[in-house]
Amino acid sequence: MHFEHSPKVRDLLGRLERFMDDHVYPAEPAYHDFIERSDNRWVIPPIMEDLKARARHEGLWNLFLAEFDDYGSGLSNLEYAPLAEIMGRSLIGPEVFNCNAPDTGNMEVLARFGSDEQKRTWLEPLLNGEIRSAFAMTEPAVASSDATNIECRIERHGDDYVINGRKWWTTGAPDPRCKFLIVMGKTDPDAPRHRQQSQVIVPLNTPGVKLLRPLRVFGSDDAPHGHAEILFDNVRVPATNLIGDEGQGFKIAQGRLGPGRIHHCMRLIGCAQRALELMCARVNQRVAFGKTLGEQGSIREDIARSICDIEQARLLTLKAADKMDRASYKEARDLIAMIKITAPTMAQRVIDRAIQAHGALGLSQDSFLAEAFAYARTIRLADGPDQVHMASLGKETIKRYAA
């Protein structure tokens, strides 16, 4: 593999790094202060829309849409990887460049499977950063890591579909800009196991859609985006809101989750890299027991382990991205599983070491680290828990070598 960046990617990297330094990092305190001081936490800080306008003006927009020249930058997954890493250094960074989950996955689904009407109505406003969306798949009553367990019903009634069920961890649904959900449910329980599910577009203001509550992550509501528990009570939408064909829901979900998993890993590497850099700055300045923390042997060991961990995950992610470009998501699934197992756990370890070096500051809202740790731990469950990826990877490895 050869990872030398093209002139186009080098130019984008330079401009992206400058934008992060000049605009995104300085905006982080004001962004969080606005939410904390607001009477209503579910309000978007105005500084975000200002950052998005600046990013779009500078051509740093929709960089993730690798396969769709009409919509995005036309970058390959391998070319996008270092850009996602830079964006992932800030927890508000991906949204600034319209490269934030779950909108990225929904945009890819609509670009690949959506009808012309669906693209005009929903994809184009997403691409323009005018609205946000959510993906309703996970359910509280079943183990949703096995998507075939899903019980939410999507039943055809004449020219409409009627939806009944309960979802939770629908990321982004409480966001005031969220205008629609992509809902996955069963259209035919008697079909073969992987042909029972379908996906439909449900505008959030449709009668019967009830946002029951925002869910907390380690005590935080993740405002202003959040994660909702939602009840669908006889929700009726036109049959034209079906994405693709009936029975394609599982296939669409797998196509969506492949890029989504690797995007999370790319961003987590940037998150871990920033934590390491903050740790190095901290231990070089902080004095305890007559010398800086950086002169303590255990601290140096933690830093050495961290840089090794990050570089290993970075190279594995680049290899997975390269395989996705040269082959297919299906052929790259073992590498995608490897990086999904490796990167969140790596980031969690590195951020934990950085928190330890920062002491109590690392646990507080005055540091990027506490929120970053929660993010890394969450991704060990999001888009498939560790155990699912390990089970799949172990099964395929045994099959390959047992003969």
N, C-alpha and C positions, 0 to 999 in steps of 0.2 A: 504493500500500500504506500501511496505517496501523498502526503498531506500538505504540500506547499500550496499556499493560497494564491488564487488567481488575482490579477490586478483589480478586478471588480470587487472581490471580497476584501482585499487589503484596503481599498478605498473606503468601503463600508465600515470595516473594523475601526479605522482611524476616526471616521466621522462619528461613529457610535460611541467610542470611548470618550471623545471630546464632549459629546452631548451629555453623557452620563456625568462627567466631571463638572461641566458648566451648569447643568440644569437639574438633573435627577437627584443626585446626592444632596445638593443644597436644599431641595424642595421637600425632602423626607420629613424633617421636623415640623414644618408648617402643615404638611398633609396630615400627620398624626395629631398635631395640636388642634387642628380644626375639628376633627372628629371627637376628640376628648372633651372639647369645650362646647360642642353643639348640644342644644336641647334635644335634638333629634339626630341620633347617631346614623340613621339611614339616609344621609344626605351626602352627595358627592362634593368633596372639597373643590372649589373653583380652580385651584391651582392645577388639578389634573387635566381639565379641559384646555387650560393654557399650554401645558406641556404637550398634550396631544396635537394641538394646532401647530406648535413649533416643530415637533417631530415630523409631521406630515409635510410641512413646508420644506423641510430639509431632505425629503425623500427617504426618511427612515420609517417606513410604514408597510405593514403587511408583508414583512420579510419572510414569513414562515411558509407561504403557499408555494411549495417547491414545484409542484407539477402543473401549475396553472398560470401560464404566462399572461393570460387575459386579466387575471385578478391580482397576482402578487409580483414578486421580484424575479421569479423564474429560477431561483437558486435551488441547487440540489440539497438533499439532507446533509451531506458532508460539508457543503459551503455554509449552510445555515447554522451548523453546530457551534462554531466559535462566536457567532453573533448572539445566539441564545444564551451562551455562557456569560457574555458581557451583560445582557439584559437581566439575567438571573442574579446578578450581584446586588440588585435592589429588589425588595419585595413589591414595590410599585412600578418597577421598570418595565416588565412585559406589557402592562396596559398602556403605558405611554406610547408604545410603538404599535399598538393594536395587535399584539402577539400574545394575548393572555388567554389562558384556559378559563372556562370551557368554550369560549367563543371560537378559538382556533379550530377545535374539533368539529364544532357545528358548522363552521364555514367550509371545512374540507368535505363534510358530509353533503352539504347543499351544493357545493361546486361539482362533486362527483355524481351524486344521485338525484339532485333536485330538478324539478321541472322548470321550464322557463318562467312560469308564473311565480314559483317559490323563490327562484333566484331574484326576480325583480322585487318581490314583496319583502323578503327577509334577508337574503344574502347581501344585496347591495347596501342596505343600511348598516349591516354589520361591517362590511368592508370599509365603509365611510366612517366608522366609529360613532355613528349617530345613536345606536341602540346597543343593548347587550342581550344575552340569551342564556339559557341553562339547559342541562341535559338530565332528564328524569329517568333514571334506571334503577338505582338501588332502592330496596324495599326493607322495612323493618321486620316483616314477618317471616322472611326467608333468607337463606344464605345467598346473597346476590353475587358473591364471587363466582358462583355457577349461574351464569345468566339464564340458563334454561329453567331455573327455579322460579323465575318471575311470574307473579300471579295477577298483576294488573291486567284487566280485560279491555280489549279494543274490539268492539263488535259492530259489524256492518248493519245499519238500519237504513235501507233505501239509499239515498244519496249522501248519507252521513255515516260517521263512525261515532259510537257512544263509548266513553271511557269511564271505567270504575276501578278504583284502587287507591292505594296509599304508597307514597314515595317519601324517602328522606335522603339527607345529604345531597340535595339538589343544589349544587354550588352556584351562587350568583343569583338565585331566584329572588332573594329579598332586595337586591339592588334596585333602586327606583328607576333605573334605565332599562331593566330587563323587560322585554316586550313579548317574548315567546319562549316556549319550552319545546324541546324535542323529547317526546315521551315514547319509551319502549314498553310494549306489552304484548299479550297473547291475542292473536286474531284467530288461531285455530289450534286448540289444545289437543286435537286428535291427529294432527300432522306429525311427520317425523320430528324427532326432538329438536333439531336445529332449524326447522322450518315453521315452528309454531309462532314465532315472534315477528312483530312489525314495528315500524317507527312512524309516528305522526307528529305534525306540527300543531301545537296548541297555543294560541295566543293567551297571554297570562290573564287578560280581562274576560275570558270566556266564562259564562255562568257555570257554577259548579266547581270551579278551581278555587280551592281554599288553602291559603298559606297559613298553616296552623301555628308555626313558631320557627324562629331561627334557632339552630342548634349551636351549642358552644363547643369550641375546641380547646381543651386544657383551660377552661374557664373564660375564654375569649369568644365574643360573638362574631368576630371577623367582620365587623361593620366597616365600610358600608356595603359590602358584597354579601357575605354570609353564606349559610348553608341551610336550606329550608326543609321542613317536613310539610308535605303537601297532600291534601285529600282531593281525589277526583270523584265527584259525586254526580253521575249521569251527565258528564261533560260531552257536549255534542259539537262536532266539528265537521266541515264538508269532507267528503271522500277525497277531494282533490288535495287535501292536506297530507295524504299518505306519501311518505318518501320512498321512492322506488316502487317495488311490487310487494304485495302481501307475502309474508314468509321470508323476506330479506332482512329482517331486523337483526338477526344474529350476525349475518355476513357484514352488514353495515357497521355494527358495533365493533367487530374485529378490525375492520379497515380504519375505523376512527381511532381505536385504542392503540394501534401500532405506532403511528406517528406521535400520538399524545404521550405515550410512555417515554419515548426517547426524548421528546421536548422537555418533559419534567426532569429527566436525568441531566440533560444539557444545562438547564437552569440551576439545578442543584449543585453542579460542579462550580458554577460561578458563585453561588451562595457560600459554598465551603471555602473557595479561594479567598473571598473577602473576609470570612471569619479568620482564616489563617493570617492574613495580612494585618487585621486588627489585633490579633494575638501577638504578633511580632512587635508591633508598635507599642503595645501595652507593656510587654515584659522588658522592653528596652528602656522604659522610663520609670517603672515602678520599683521601689527599693524596699527590701525586707531582709532583716537579719544582716545588715551591713553590706549588701550587694544587690544589684538589680536582679529581678526575677529571671532575666535572660542568662544570667551567669549560673543559675541553678541547673544541675545536671538533669533532673527530671523534666524540667521545662524544655530543655533542648531536645530531649528524647521525644517529648510530645510533638514538638515542631517537626522533627525529622520524620516521625511516623505519619504526620498529617500531610506533608508534601509528597511522600511516597504514595499514600492512599489516594490523594487527589490526582496525581499523574497517572496512576494505574487506571482509575475510573475514566479519566479523560481519554486515554488511548483506546480503552475498550468501547467507549461511546462513539468515537470516531470510526472505529472498525465496524460497529453496528450500522452507523449512518452510511458508510461506504457500501456495505452489503445491501442495504435497502435500495440504494441508487442503482447498483449494478445488477441486482436480481429482482427480488420482490419482497414485500413484507412477510409473506409466508415463508420464503426461503431464509429470511433473516430472523425468523422467530426465536431461534436458540440464542442468538446474540442479543436480541431485544430482551429476552428473559434474563440473560446474564447481567446486562446493565441495569435492568429494573431491580434485580436482587442486590446488586452491588452499590449503585450510586446513592440511593437514599440512606442506606446503612452507613456508608462512608461519610456522607455529609453529617449525619447525626453524630458520629464519633468525633469528627473534626470540630464541629460547632460545640460539642460538649467540652472538649479540651479548651477551646477558646473561652467558654463561660468560666471554667475553673480558673483560668489565668486572670480573668477579670474580677473574680470574687463576686461579691454581692451585686456589683454594677451589672454583671452579665445576666442577672436574673430580672433586671428592672426594665421599665419602658424607656429608660434613657439609653439603652443599647439595642442595636439591631439583632443581637444574638438570641434573645429569648424567643422572639417571634420566628426567627429563622430555624431554631431548634424544633418548634412546634410544626413548622412547615415540613421539615425533613422527616419527622416522625409520622406525620399524616400521609406522606407519599408512600410510606411502606404499606399502606392499606389502599390508597386511591389507585384507580386503574388496575386493580388486582393485587391482593395481598402477597407478601413474600412466599407464603407456602404454596400458593397456586403456581407461581412461576417456577419454584423449585421442583414441585411435583412434575410439571410438564418437562422441564429441562432434564430432570433425572430419568424420566421415562424415555425421552428421545435418546439420551446418552446410552442407556442400557441397550436400547434397540440397535444403536449404531455399532456397539462393540461386542455385544454378547455373542453374536454369530461367529 
